Each structure stands twice: as structure tokens, then as C-alpha cells.
């Protein structure tokens, strides 16, 4: 069951990303709905979201973070992290090595 849940989460993420790239108000709302569903599936089956999916989602508004389209990106050199700033104003820091 958990394997199926992870596959479904990844599929919903891919669909949401396609909708965000297509643009439009209706597509944005549908993409956010897909991400909300993916989160609920993860909580229900107690599975972790894949790292690729988790790092590219805004926790505040359930939007897929696509640089230049739905967010802006800054590189903070001293902390070695990327700062994604979503359209809603929320910031997400992703550390890298």
C-alpha cells in the first residue's frame, strides 16, 4: 500500500507541475488541489514525500515552486542554501553541499 501511495504522490506532483507550466487561473487552482491531495495521501498512509517533491512545494499555499514562474530564487553563499520565495510571500530554504 505504501509503495502505491508514493507512486500516486509522484504522479499528482507531475500533474501539478504540468498545470503550473500551462498557466492560467484555473490551472493554478487545479495544481494546488493536486498538491493538497498528495499531502493528504502521504498523511493517511504515513509515508514520507520524496525529497524532490518536498523541496519543490510551498507549505503555505500548496503551490509547485518553479523558478521564474511561481517563485524567485536566491543563493545565500555563507549558509550554502537556496532561498525560494513563493508568490504568497512564504520563503523556503533548501540546504545543499
C-alpha positions, -999 to +999 in steps of 0.1 A: +000+000+000+028+024+009+045+019-025+013+027-043+008+058-022+043+071-030+037+064-067+004+083-066+021+113-048+047+115-075+020+113-102+000+141-086+032+162-083+039+157-120+003+167-130+005+198-108+038+208-124+023+205-159-007+226-148+016+253-134+036+254-166+005+257-187-005+289-167-040+304-162-061+309-131-080+276-134-048+256-139-032+272-108-061+263-086-062+227-100-024+224-094-028+235-058-056+210-054-033+182-067-007+191-042-032+192-013-044+157-024-008+144-025-002+157+011-034+141+024-024+107+008+010+110+025-005+117+059-032+090+055-008+062+046+021+076+068+046+078+040+073+105+035+071+126+005+100+121-019+127+147-014+123+161-049+086+167-043+090+180-007+117+206-017+096+220-045+063+227-028+052+258-008+039+247+026+017+278+029-002+278-003+004+243-018+020+257-050+047+240-070+078+261-068+091+267-104+119+293-106+109+323-126+072+313-129+058+307-094+088+318-073+121+336-072+154+320-061+183+335-042+216+318-034+230+325+001+267+317-001+277+317+035+249+294+046+251+273+015+214+273+008+189+283-018+160+305-008+128+301-027+103+330-023+068+320-034+041+343-048+023+341-015+053+355+003+065+324+021+102+315+020+116+280+018+153+273+025+169+243+009+205+235+020+230+219-003+265+206-002 
